[in-house]
Amino acid sequence: MRALLSVYDKTGLEAFANGLVALGVELVASGGTSQALSSSAIPHRRVEEVTGAKEILSGRVKTLHPAIHGGILADLDNASHRGDLATQHIEPIGIVACNLYPFASQPSVEMIDIGGPAMVRAAAKNYAHVAVVVDPSEYGAVLDELRREGEVTEATRRRLARAAFAHVAAYDSAIVSWFDRAGPGEPAELPPTLHLALERAQGLRYGENPHQAGARYRLIGGTPGWWDSAVQHGGRELSYLNLFDADFAWHLVHEVAGLEGTAAAVVVKHANPCGVAVASDLVTAYGLAVEADPLSAFGGIVALSGPVDEELADLIIANPVADVLVAPGYGNEALAHFAERRKNMRALQAMPPSPLGWDLRQIDGGFLVQEPDVLLAGRHAWRIATKVAPSEDQWRDLELAWLVCARTSSNAIVLAKGGQVVGVGCGQQNRVDAARIASRKSEGRAAGGAAASDAYFPFRDGLDALVEAGVGAVVQPGGSLRDDEVVTAADEGGIAMVLTGERHFRH
């Protein structure tokens, strides 16, 4: 049997090559792989010896030759193919070990591999007769099977072929994505095609419901997300919704903390915030966030902008049980307390989240794709539409309420007072119901505070509900045909109204 070795990643190469030689396999190697084998005194033939042609174009062409590809692609069950091999003096190749240039980590034109993908695809196509190995972690399994069975079995060849095509598909996907990013002078826009290569990174307890299987996949070759380095302290295996809600909470707490650079705490339930607060210290922020809606906080997700010490851990234990807690770090005493009194809570230690990429949602026969929703118009661009202007404290609460409202399911109304979100009305079919729910949840705590609406008020009834709740200032996009009527209602109620000119629906 003949094996062709052409690898960029030389992990495990020496042991694999020696194992093949010990089994009587003749080795053929190209370029740097040949140099590595020579430095280890491993007998082999160079590709040039097999093809009779030297490498050209600075190594761009070395394995693209009938003596190589004929040996890989020959159907040995086909008499005509065997005849062609004999006429051309080509020996069949039964094993191809090849991994590609590291384009994902070193993107450039010279890192676009040509000969490697061609060999991998050829070997994978002919898996009936060729074993193709693109992952060094498979070397040991291939050697073990050769020793035990005298061949690489059909089932293994098929599995390896599937991995090989996936390897090339992910490689090409990374190149397409690079072209989408690297076009000089081109406007940023949704590309004509999207090519996503994903690998299963984490098994989950189940999907949205226990009868649904679920797993986390990550982009192959992409920038690692915070989930890849997160450390789980205690608790059971995570479920689909644990990850979905925790990811939302972790992004939101970083956005909130960035408003004033203060300590922030977020409590999330079913993909919506039920408690958010900022304060001078994390203990206070957490207490205020849970206090906003302790009933909903039970079984929710808590995200904190700073590390958890013993004092904060004791406060968390004394409050409604959280399914998941996410923070940048934990003291040893805090973890010990959780292990003793919150055994089922998953305490995740996480690095900051990455900026969000394309937003994809599946529909029948395809996907909806959009840019991530970012808050473009800051306070400096907002316009006061009423006779009364917000106070400085109200301005801060307006900013907090506006941010949280933008991240809350529509229709949404959010009330805030003194750096604490005190009422959230979300996912309603009309805005007045959202306002009434937020007002009811605030339990009078919104008096003199701020309210945010993710879209304009189509009628004054939603605004009237906020006036009844006692808020002192409202922020909304504006743009309704009845804006004048709504502004008049605000003036009649003696409250301030600020228009952003920017809508933030979230479905």
Rosetta blueprint (number, residue, H / E / L):
1 M L
2 R E
3 A E
4 L E
5 L E
6 S E
7 V E
8 Y L
9 D L
10 K L
11 T L
12 G L
13 L H
14 E H
15 A H
16 F H
17 A H
18 N H
19 G H
20 L H
21 V H
22 A H
23 L L
24 G L
25 V L
26 E E
27 L E
28 V E
29 A E
30 S L
31 G H
32 G H
33 T H
34 S H
35 Q H
36 A H
37 L H
38 S H
39 S H
40 S L
41 A L
42 I L
43 P L
44 H L
45 R E
46 R E
47 V H
48 E H
49 E H
50 V H
51 T H
52 G L
53 A L
54 K L
55 E L
56 I E
57 L H
58 S H
59 G H
60 R L
61 V E
62 K L
63 T L
64 L L
65 H L
66 P H
67 A H
68 I H
69 H H
70 G H
71 G H
72 I H
73 L H
74 A L
75 D L
76 L L
77 D L
78 N L
79 A H
80 S H
81 H H
82 R H
83 G H
84 D H
85 L H
86 A H
87 T H
88 Q H
89 H L
90 I L
91 E L
92 P L
93 I L
94 G L
95 I E
96 V E
97 A E
98 C E
99 N E
100 L L
101 Y L
102 P L
103 F L
104 A L
105 S L
106 Q L
107 P L
108 S L
109 V H
110 E H
111 M H
112 I L
113 D L
114 I L
115 G H
116 G H
117 P H
118 A H
119 M H
120 V H
121 R H
122 A H
123 A H
124 A H
125 K H
126 N L
127 Y L
128 A L
129 H L
130 V L
131 A E
132 V E
133 V E
134 V L
135 D L
136 P H
137 S H
138 E H
139 Y H
140 G H
141 A H
142 V H
143 L H
144 D H
145 E H
146 L H
147 R H
148 R H
149 E H
150 G L
151 E L
152 V L
153 T L
154 E H
155 A H
156 T H
157 R H
158 R H
159 R H
160 L H
161 A H
162 R H
163 A H
164 A H
165 F H
166 A H
167 H H
168 V H
169 A H
170 A H
171 Y H
172 D H
173 S H
174 A H
175 I H
176 V H
177 S H
178 W H
179 F H
180 D H
181 R H
182 A H
183 G L
184 P L
185 G L
186 E L
187 P L
188 A L
189 E L
190 L L
191 P L
192 P L
193 T L
194 L L
195 H L
196 L L
197 A L
198 L E
199 E E
200 R E
201 A E
202 Q E
203 G E
204 L L
205 R L
206 Y L
207 G L
208 E L
209 N L
210 P L
211 H L
212 Q L
213 A L
214 G L
215 A E
216 R E
217 Y E
218 R E
219 L E
220 I L
221 G L
222 G L
223 T L
224 P L
225 G L
226 W H
227 W H
228 D H
229 S L
230 A L
231 V E
232 Q E
233 H E
234 G L
235 G L
236 R L
237 E L
238 L L
239 S L
240 Y H
241 L H
242 N H
243 L H
244 F H
245 D H
246 A H
247 D H
248 F H
249 A H
250 W H
251 H H
252 L H
253 V H
254 H H
255 E H
256 V H
257 A H
258 G H
259 L H
260 E H
261 G L
262 T L
263 A E
264 A E
265 A E
266 V E
267 V E
268 V E
269 K E
270 H L
271 A L
272 N E
273 P E
274 C E
275 G E
276 V E
277 A E
278 V E
279 A E
280 S L
281 D L
282 L H
283 V H
284 T H
285 A H
286 Y H
287 G H
288 L H
289 A H
290 V H
291 E H
292 A H
293 D L
294 P H
295 L H
296 S H
297 A H
298 F L
299 G L
300 G E
301 I E
302 V E
303 A E
304 L E
305 S L
306 G L
307 P L
308 V E
309 D L
310 E H
311 E H
312 L H
313 A H
314 D H
315 L H
316 I H
317 I H
318 A H
319 N L
320 P L
321 V L
322 A E
323 D E
324 V E
325 L E
326 V E
327 A E
328 P L
329 G L
330 Y E
331 G L
332 N H
333 E H
334 A H
335 L H
336 A H
337 H H
338 F H
339 A H
340 E H
341 R H
342 R L
343 K L
344 N L
345 M L
346 R E
347 A E
348 L E
349 Q E
350 A L
351 M L
352 P L
353 P L
354 S L
355 P L
356 L L
357 G L
358 W L
359 D E
360 L E
361 R E
362 Q E
363 I E
364 D L
365 G L
366 G E
367 F E
368 L E
369 V E
370 Q E
371 E L
372 P L
373 D L
374 V L
375 L L
376 L L
377 A L
378 G L
379 R H
380 H H
381 A H
382 W L
383 R E
384 I E
385 A L
386 T L
387 K L
388 V L
389 A L
390 P L
391 S L
392 E H
393 D H
394 Q H
395 W H
396 R H
397 D H
398 L H
399 E H
400 L H
401 A H
402 W H
403 L H
404 V H
405 C H
406 A H
407 R L
408 T L
409 S L
410 S L
411 N L
412 A L
413 I E
414 V E
415 L E
416 A E
417 K E
418 G L
419 G L
420 Q E
421 V E
422 V E
423 G E
424 V E
425 G E
426 C L
427 G L
428 Q L
429 Q L
430 N L
431 R H
432 V H
433 D H
434 A H
435 A H
436 R H
437 I H
438 A H
439 S H
440 R H
441 K H
442 S H
443 E L
444 G L
445 R L
446 A L
447 A L
448 G L
449 G L
450 A E
451 A E
452 A E
453 S E
454 D L
455 A L
456 Y L
457 F L
458 P L
459 F L
460 R L
461 D H
462 G H
463 L H
464 D H
465 A H
466 L H
467 V H
468 E H
469 A H
470 G L
471 V L
472 G L
473 A E
474 V E
475 V E
476 Q E
477 P L
478 G L
479 G L
480 S L
481 L L
482 R L
483 D H
484 D H
485 E H
486 V H
487 V H
488 T H
489 A H
490 A H
491 D H
492 E H
493 G H
494 G L
495 I L
496 A E
497 M E
498 V E
499 L E
500 T L
501 G L
502 E L
503 R L
504 H L
505 F L
506 R L
507 H L
